[in-house]
Amino acid sequence: MAFQETATKAGPSPKVGDSKINAKDGLRYKWIPPGNFISGCSQGDKECYDDEFPNRKITLTRGFWLGETEVTQQAYEKIAGDNPSVFQGANLPVEMVTWDDADSYCQTIGGRLPTEAEWEYAARAGTTGPRYGKLDDIAWYWNNSDFSTHPVGKKKPNAFGLYDMLGNVVEWTHTWYTVQISQENINPTGPTLAEFKSLKGGGWWDDPDLVRASYRSRIEPTDTDYNIGFRCVSN
């Protein structure tokens, strides 16, 4: 499926810290301004894998509204009419959704899934290290999750006001995965087709070395897991 740009409505220019509620799913979305960042393995990070190289400067020329939290089960059921999650709870992140499930939800609310570059830029929120804060303060992961997902928004947010960008559930992106990172430098969207979709963020099941801004994982778009959810870019 081709990448589709999400339009931003005309009006006063939004700024960092601005938020809005999507009327269709009832979730809050935060404004992510245009800008640039160094993608891939963070300087000094000794936990990186081969597919996190090479580093490169990426420029995003368009800002976008990104889910303040991962899509909750309450919101997903409102839009999709069902709740496939293993760990049940209205404010827990939805999981056990395929890429098509996530893509359909985002399109239904008038949005799309973020590209891998957009996701990493939003997660870093101006930081240059492996994580945007002390891991136990910002993320649910193997060492503190008690083998389960947790209600969204309970850990500290990053500088863009986004919660659980690291930990809780791994997140689908719009981008097809390739071992060699795309060399596109401006608004990269990645290859037009591949075997796997790119996942970002690490989750409740993951060891600390997988819960980093540059970490990349992959899965076939038809697969599901109780460690995988998503968030959307809204219109």
C-alpha positions in Angstrom: 0.0 0.0 0.0 1.4 3.4 -1.0 2.2 6.0 1.6 -0.5 8.7 1.8 0.2 12.1 3.2 -2.2 13.4 5.9 -3.3 16.9 5.3 -3.1 19.6 8.0 -6.1 21.9 8.1 -5.5 25.6 7.4 -5.5 28.0 10.3 -3.1 29.3 12.9 0.2 27.4 12.9 0.3 24.9 15.7 3.3 24.7 18.1 5.0 22.2 20.3 2.7 21.5 23.3 -0.5 22.0 21.3 -2.9 19.1 21.3 -6.3 18.2 20.0 -8.9 15.5 20.3 -9.8 13.4 17.3 -13.6 13.4 17.3 -13.8 9.9 15.8 -11.7 7.9 18.3 -11.7 10.3 21.2 -7.9 10.2 21.7 -5.6 13.2 22.1 -3.0 14.0 19.5 0.1 16.2 20.0 1.7 18.5 17.5 5.1 17.4 16.2 6.8 20.3 14.5 8.9 19.9 11.3 12.6 19.6 11.9 15.7 17.4 11.5 17.5 14.8 13.5 20.2 12.2 13.3 18.6 8.8 12.8 20.1 5.4 13.7 22.5 4.4 16.4 22.9 7.2 18.9 26.4 8.5 19.6 28.0 6.4 22.4 25.3 3.7 22.3 26.9 0.3 22.8 23.7 -1.7 22.4 23.1 -1.0 18.7 22.5 -3.7 16.1 23.8 -3.7 12.5 20.5 -2.5 11.0 20.7 0.7 13.0 23.6 1.9 10.8 24.6 4.1 9.1 23.6 7.3 10.9 22.2 10.0 8.7 20.6 13.4 9.1 16.9 13.4 8.2 14.8 16.4 7.6 11.0 16.3 8.0 9.6 19.4 6.2 6.0 18.9 7.4 4.7 18.8 11.0 2.1 16.3 12.0 -0.3 15.3 14.8 0.7 12.1 16.5 -1.2 10.1 19.1 -0.3 11.2 22.6 -0.6 7.6 23.7 -0.8 4.2 22.0 -4.3 3.4 20.8 -6.3 2.1 23.7 -8.6 -0.9 23.6 -11.6 1.4 24.3 -10.8 3.6 21.3 -10.0 0.6 19.1 -13.3 -1.1 19.9 -15.2 2.1 19.2 -13.8 2.2 15.7 -13.2 -1.4 14.8 -16.1 -3.0 16.7 -14.0 -5.6 18.4 -11.1 -6.0 20.8 -8.6 -8.8 20.0 -6.3 -8.0 23.0 -4.9 -10.7 25.3 -4.6 -8.3 28.2 -8.1 -6.8 28.6 -8.7 -3.3 29.9 -10.2 -0.1 28.5 -7.1 2.0 29.0 -4.6 -0.7 28.1 -3.0 -0.5 24.6 -4.7 -2.6 22.1 -2.5 -5.5 20.9 -2.9 -8.6 18.7 -3.6 -6.4 15.7 -2.1 -6.9 12.2 -0.6 -4.1 10.2 -3.8 -4.0 8.1 -5.9 -3.7 11.3 -3.8 -0.8 12.5 -3.7 0.8 9.0 -7.5 0.5 8.7 -8.1 2.1 12.1 -5.8 5.0 11.3 -7.5 5.6 7.9 -10.9 5.4 9.5 -10.1 8.2 11.9 -8.8 10.3 9.0 -5.1 9.5 9.5 -2.4 7.0 8.9 0.4 5.2 10.6 3.7 7.2 11.1 6.7 6.4 8.9 9.7 4.9 10.7 11.5 8.3 10.4 8.5 10.2 11.8 8.3 7.8 14.7 12.0 8.0 15.6 12.0 11.8 15.3 8.9 12.1 17.5 10.3 9.6 20.1 13.6 11.5 20.4 11.9 14.8 20.8 15.1 16.7 20.4 17.3 14.3 22.4 20.3 12.6 21.0 20.8 9.6 23.4 19.4 6.1 23.1 16.4 7.1 25.3 14.6 10.3 26.1 14.9 9.7 29.9 15.8 7.1 32.6 14.3 3.8 31.4 12.3 3.0 34.5 10.8 6.5 34.5 9.6 6.4 30.9 8.9 2.8 29.9 7.3 -0.5 30.8 9.7 -3.3 29.8 10.8 -6.7 30.9 12.3 -5.6 34.2 9.3 -3.7 35.5 6.2 -4.7 33.5 5.3 -7.8 35.7 4.7 -9.6 32.4 1.8 -7.5 31.2 0.9 -4.3 29.4 -0.1 -1.3 31.5 -2.6 1.6 31.2 -1.3 4.2 28.8 0.2 7.5 30.0 1.4 6.3 33.4 5.1 6.9 32.8 6.8 10.2 32.1 6.3 11.7 28.6 9.0 13.0 26.3 9.5 16.7 25.4 6.8 16.5 22.8 4.3 15.3 25.4 4.1 11.7 24.1 3.8 8.8 26.4 5.1 5.2 26.0 7.1 5.9 22.9 9.4 3.4 24.5 8.0 0.3 26.2 4.4 -1.0 26.9 3.8 -2.3 23.3 6.0 -2.3 20.2 4.4 -0.1 17.5 3.7 -0.6 13.9 5.0 1.9 11.4 3.9 2.6 7.8 7.4 1.7 6.6 8.5 -1.5 4.9 11.6 -2.9 6.7 14.9 -3.3 5.0 18.2 -4.2 6.7 20.0 -1.4 4.9 18.3 1.8 6.2 16.9 3.9 3.4 19.3 6.7 2.2 16.4 9.1 1.7 17.2 12.3 3.7 14.1 14.4 3.2 10.7 13.0 4.4 11.8 9.4 3.9 9.1 6.8 3.4 11.3 3.7 2.7 10.8 1.0 0.0 7.6 0.5 -1.8 7.4 -3.2 -1.0 9.3 -5.7 1.2 8.6 -8.8 3.2 8.3 -7.2 6.6 7.0 -4.0 8.2 9.1 -2.0 10.6 8.3 -1.9 14.3 9.6 0.6 16.8 9.8 1.3 20.5 10.2 -2.0 22.3 7.5 -3.4 24.6 6.7 -4.9 28.0 8.2 -8.2 26.9 11.6 -6.8 25.8 15.0 -6.5 27.5 16.4 -3.0 28.0 18.7 -3.2 25.0 15.6 -3.3 22.7 13.9 -0.4 24.3 15.7 2.4 22.6 14.8 5.1 20.1 16.9 3.7 17.2 16.1 0.1 17.7 14.4 -1.5 14.7 12.4 -4.8 14.6 10.4 -6.4 11.9 7.4 -8.7 11.4 5.2 -9.8 8.5 2.2 -7.5 8.2 -0.2 -10.4 8.7 1.3 -11.4 12.0 0.0 -10.4 15.5 1.6 -10.5 18.9 0.5 -9.5 22.4 3.5 -7.2 22.5 2.5 -5.2 19.4 0.2 -2.2 19.1 0.3 1.2 17.4 -0.5 4.9 17.4 -1.7 7.1 14.5 -0.9 10.3 12.8 -4.2 12.3 12.7 -5.4 14.8 10.2 
